[in-house]
Amino acid sequence: MVYAAQGADVWDVIVDGCILVKDRKLLTVDLENIIEKIVRLSENIKKK
């Protein structure tokens, strides 16, 4: 448990025994997939 910290102090995050962040990298998010969706959505917005 941490009393006081900033985001820059966090390297790893474990919740309920699952590693969510390791060495400041998200392990549970498909970043490439999210970026693809954002690009497609932004293109649709530009067309309107």
C-alpha positions, 0 to 999 in steps of 0.5 A, spaced: 500 500 500 502 506 498 501 513 502 503 518 497 506 517 490 506 520 483 504 517 477 512 517 475 513 513 481 509 507 479 513 502 475 508 495 476 501 495 477 498 488 480 491 487 481 488 481 484 494 477 482 494 480 475 500 484 472 496 490 469 503 494 468 510 492 468 516 496 467 511 502 465 508 498 459 500 496 459 499 489 458 492 488 458 491 493 452 492 492 445 494 499 443 495 498 436 488 496 435 486 502 439 490 506 435 487 503 428 480 505 431 482 512 433 484 513 426 478 510 423 474 514 427 477 521 426 477 519 418 469 519 419 469 525 423 473 529 418 468 527 412 462 530 416 
